[in-house]
């Protein structure tokens, strides 16, 4: 019996990354439809699942799909193909959500002739959602989206593209994050940004660091690290 000790999470919208997984020979390859897939690539990721499941399934690696809680119904329907061995459901907020999704999986398995697999629920001690809005200097909303929150630090990386996939020009942008817990109550969110230090003015009092065209006093800086080569 394979103990399934090693799990490799792969972005389902990136076929090249998925096909390279056999270089690492994981016990389980998890085709991810959650955090690693940008919202604009969700549909294409779902559409390409069957081909990826067949490609990875030719090896001894078990194939699972990790669904996004917000789109779990569409994700599960897209994942039901021969060769799939499990569904990973992260962040369920109550037991009923797991039971309902289990019923859908059972129904889809019968309809698609898929062998019964496993439903994995990744329970977390805290769950909420953050609404992210990015506006330009004119106050125009360039990007907005909703993301799951977990206990501790969460990261958000904007690639400079709007919800329509169009690349916005370099400039000054403002990020606003508002959060709610699983009960719908407001949650305070503290934000930090990361950038490259362009210069340091030690003649100013207090000293100023120039980062991305903006000046910051040293009390606003949490940490300074050496940039790693890509």
C-alpha positions as CSV (number, residue, x, y, z in Angstrom):
1,X,0.0,0.0,0.0
2,X,1.4,3.4,-1.0
3,X,1.5,5.5,2.2
4,X,1.3,8.8,0.2
5,X,4.0,10.5,2.1
6,X,5.0,13.1,-0.5
7,X,2.5,15.5,-2.0
8,X,3.4,18.0,-4.8
9,X,0.9,20.9,-5.4
10,X,0.9,22.0,-9.1
11,X,-0.8,24.9,-10.7
12,X,-3.5,23.5,-13.0
13,X,-3.2,26.3,-15.5
14,X,0.4,25.6,-16.2
15,X,0.8,22.3,-18.2
16,X,4.5,22.5,-18.3
17,X,4.8,22.6,-14.5
18,X,2.5,19.6,-14.2
19,X,4.2,17.5,-16.8
20,X,7.6,18.1,-15.0
21,X,6.3,16.7,-11.7
22,X,7.6,13.2,-12.5
23,X,11.1,14.6,-12.1
24,X,10.3,14.6,-8.4
25,X,8.4,11.4,-8.3
26,X,5.8,12.4,-5.6
27,X,3.3,9.9,-4.2
28,X,0.5,12.4,-4.9
29,X,0.3,15.1,-7.5
30,X,-2.3,17.7,-6.5
31,X,-3.6,19.7,-9.5
32,X,-4.4,23.0,-7.9
33,X,-7.5,25.2,-8.8
34,X,-7.1,27.4,-5.7
35,X,-4.3,29.9,-4.7
36,X,-1.8,29.1,-7.4
37,X,-4.2,29.8,-10.3
38,X,-5.0,33.5,-11.0
39,X,-8.7,34.2,-11.4
40,X,-8.4,35.0,-15.1
41,X,-7.0,31.4,-15.7
42,X,-9.7,29.5,-13.7
43,X,-11.8,28.5,-16.7
44,X,-8.9,27.4,-18.8
45,X,-7.5,25.4,-15.8
46,X,-10.7,23.6,-15.5
47,X,-10.9,22.9,-19.2
48,X,-7.5,21.4,-19.3
49,X,-7.9,19.1,-16.3
50,X,-8.8,15.9,-18.1
51,X,-5.7,16.1,-20.3
52,X,-3.4,16.7,-17.3
53,X,-5.1,13.9,-15.3
54,X,-4.4,11.4,-18.1
55,X,-0.8,12.6,-18.5
56,X,0.1,12.3,-14.8
57,X,-2.0,9.2,-14.3
58,X,0.2,7.2,-16.7
59,X,2.8,7.0,-13.8
60,X,2.4,5.5,-10.3
61,X,1.7,8.9,-8.9
62,X,-1.8,9.4,-7.5
63,X,-3.7,12.4,-9.0
64,X,-5.8,14.6,-6.8
65,X,-7.4,18.0,-7.5
66,X,-7.5,20.8,-4.9
67,X,-10.7,22.8,-5.4
68,X,-11.3,26.5,-4.5
69,X,-14.0,26.8,-1.7
70,X,-15.6,29.7,-3.6
71,X,-16.0,27.7,-6.8
72,X,-16.0,24.2,-5.4
73,X,-19.1,23.0,-7.3
74,X,-17.8,24.0,-10.7
75,X,-14.3,22.7,-9.8
76,X,-15.6,19.3,-8.7
77,X,-17.7,18.9,-11.9
78,X,-14.7,19.7,-14.0
79,X,-12.5,17.2,-12.1
80,X,-14.5,14.1,-12.5
81,X,-12.6,12.0,-15.0
82,X,-11.2,8.5,-14.9
83,X,-7.8,8.6,-13.3
84,X,-8.7,11.1,-10.5
85,X,-8.2,9.6,-7.1
86,X,-9.1,12.3,-4.7
87,X,-10.4,15.8,-4.1
88,X,-8.8,18.2,-1.6
89,X,-11.2,20.6,-0.1
90,X,-9.3,23.3,1.9
91,X,-10.9,25.6,4.4
92,X,-14.4,24.2,4.9
93,X,-16.2,26.4,7.5
94,X,-18.6,23.8,8.8
95,X,-19.1,20.0,8.6
96,X,-22.2,20.5,6.3
97,X,-20.0,21.9,3.5
98,X,-17.9,18.7,3.5
99,X,-21.0,16.5,3.5
100,X,-22.6,18.4,0.7
101,X,-19.5,18.3,-1.4
102,X,-19.2,14.6,-0.7
103,X,-22.7,14.0,-2.0
104,X,-21.9,15.9,-5.3
105,X,-18.7,13.8,-5.7
106,X,-20.6,10.6,-5.2
107,X,-23.2,11.6,-7.8
108,X,-20.5,12.8,-10.3
109,X,-18.5,9.5,-9.8
110,X,-21.6,7.5,-10.8
111,X,-22.4,9.7,-13.8
112,X,-18.9,9.7,-15.1
113,X,-18.0,6.1,-14.3
114,X,-15.2,7.2,-12.0
115,X,-14.0,4.7,-9.4
116,X,-14.8,6.0,-5.9
117,X,-11.9,8.1,-4.5
118,X,-11.2,10.1,-1.4
119,X,-12.5,13.4,-0.1
120,X,-9.8,15.3,1.8
121,X,-10.9,18.3,3.9
122,X,-8.1,20.6,5.1
123,X,-9.6,22.1,8.3
124,X,-8.0,25.3,9.6
125,X,-8.3,27.0,12.9
126,X,-9.4,30.3,11.4
127,X,-11.1,31.1,8.1
128,X,-12.2,34.3,6.6
129,X,-12.1,36.3,3.4
130,X,-10.4,39.4,2.2
131,X,-11.6,41.7,-0.5
132,X,-8.7,43.2,-2.4
133,X,-9.1,46.4,-4.4
134,X,-6.3,48.2,-6.3
135,X,-6.9,51.7,-7.6
136,X,-4.6,54.0,-9.7
137,X,-3.7,57.6,-9.0
138,X,-6.9,58.8,-10.6
139,X,-9.0,56.7,-8.3
140,X,-10.0,54.2,-11.0
141,X,-10.3,50.6,-9.9
142,X,-7.8,48.5,-11.8
143,X,-8.2,45.2,-10.0
144,X,-10.5,43.6,-7.4
145,X,-10.8,40.1,-6.1
146,X,-11.7,38.0,-3.1
147,X,-9.2,35.7,-1.3
148,X,-9.3,33.3,1.6
149,X,-7.6,34.1,4.8
150,X,-5.9,31.8,7.2
151,X,-4.5,32.2,10.6
152,X,-1.2,34.1,10.5
153,X,0.3,35.9,7.5
154,X,-1.2,35.7,4.0
155,X,0.5,37.0,0.9
156,X,-1.0,38.7,-2.1
157,X,1.0,39.4,-5.3
158,X,-0.4,41.6,-8.0
159,X,1.0,41.0,-11.5
160,X,0.0,44.5,-12.7
161,X,-3.0,43.2,-14.7
162,X,-6.6,44.2,-14.4
163,X,-9.5,41.7,-14.1
164,X,-9.7,41.7,-17.9
165,X,-6.1,40.6,-18.2
166,X,-4.9,43.9,-19.6
167,X,-1.5,45.1,-18.3
168,X,-1.6,48.4,-16.5
169,X,1.3,50.9,-17.0
170,X,3.9,51.7,-14.3
171,X,2.6,54.2,-11.8
172,X,1.3,54.8,-8.3
173,X,-1.4,52.4,-7.1
174,X,-3.2,52.0,-3.8
175,X,-4.1,48.6,-2.4
176,X,-7.1,48.3,0.0
177,X,-7.9,45.1,1.9
178,X,-11.0,44.5,3.9
179,X,-11.7,41.3,5.7
180,X,-14.5,39.3,7.2
181,X,-14.5,36.1,9.3
182,X,-16.6,33.0,8.8
183,X,-19.5,34.6,10.6
184,X,-19.4,37.7,8.5
185,X,-17.9,40.0,11.1
186,X,-15.3,42.6,10.1
187,X,-11.7,41.6,10.6
188,X,-8.8,44.1,10.9
189,X,-6.1,43.5,8.3
190,X,-2.6,45.0,8.7
191,X,-0.7,45.3,5.4
192,X,2.9,45.3,4.5
193,X,4.5,45.9,1.1
194,X,7.8,44.7,-0.3
195,X,10.1,46.6,-2.6
196,X,13.7,47.4,-3.6
197,X,15.5,50.2,-1.8
198,X,16.7,52.7,-4.4
199,X,18.5,55.0,-2.0
200,X,19.0,56.0,1.6
201,X,19.2,59.6,2.7
202,X,21.1,59.7,6.0
203,X,21.1,63.5,6.1
204,X,17.4,63.6,6.8
205,X,16.1,63.3,10.4
206,X,15.0,60.6,10.6
207,X,16.8,58.9,7.7
208,X,14.7,58.2,4.6
209,X,14.6,55.2,2.4
210,X,13.4,55.6,-1.2
211,X,11.4,52.6,-2.4
212,X,9.6,52.6,-5.7
213,X,9.6,56.3,-5.9
214,X,8.2,56.8,-2.4
215,X,10.1,57.9,0.8
216,X,9.8,56.0,4.0
217,X,11.1,56.8,7.5
218,X,13.0,54.0,9.2
219,X,10.1,53.4,11.7
220,X,8.0,52.2,8.7
221,X,10.5,49.5,7.7
222,X,10.0,46.1,9.2
223,X,13.0,44.3,7.8
224,X,15.7,44.6,5.2
225,X,16.9,41.5,3.3
226,X,19.4,40.8,0.5
227,X,17.7,40.4,-2.8
228,X,18.0,36.8,-4.0
229,X,18.9,36.1,-7.6
230,X,16.0,34.7,-9.7
